[in-house]
Amino acid sequence: MKKSLLTVSALSLALALAGCAKKEEAAAPAEAQAEAPAEAPVAAPAAEAAATPPAEEEDPAVVKKRREVEFALAEDALVSDARGQWAATATASSTYNDAKEPASYSAFQATGTPNVVGFGDNGNAWCPKEDDGGIERLELGFAKPVNATEIRVRQNSAPGAIIKVELIDTEGKAHVVHDGIDAEKYDEFNFWFKKTFEKTPYKVAGAKITLATNAVAGWNEIDAVQLLGD
């Protein structure tokens, strides 16, 4: 009986020692992981860390000169367009100081090629009797009736007041090609009203331009009107 108890005691002690050994083996990886040094953070590349220097602003004088050159080239292209012709006759609902042909600001000043240099008030353009007076009309005739595709109006002062454009055929009938507010943004380098349309099946001999002069403050002036077609 004593021998059996001794044997059982010896067996229990052996199992206990084996359990402790297993606990120590299991704890070892955790301790090794705790002792391992943390990885150092990766430093950002110098190129990314450095701020991008701001772009240098272009000299305003150079910008203005470039726009002047672009404007001159565009004007030359319009004036020399082989498909275009300029108004030969003109009448208006009113003129500044009741001017008659060929006085300054008369309707006559809207005929022929552009002759107003630059942008702004100029007696070489047609001007209505009053500034901001309301509805005004300019009627034009062209020497050669054509099947038209575009009309161009050079507005040298207070552009943007044109609300209606009608083409007049050889029978005197009017055909509307523009009706509504002109939403174009104009400035000293962009003051042409341009309206393109499908080639007319009728021959165009004239045009009627209606302006709401009260819609754009200032003296609304028109220097020239060009019709394109074949």
Summary of the structure (lengths in Angstrom):
residues: 230
radius of gyration: 42.9
end to end distance: 132.5
largest distance: 147.6
contacts: 606
relative contact order: 0.17
helix: 30%
strand: 29%
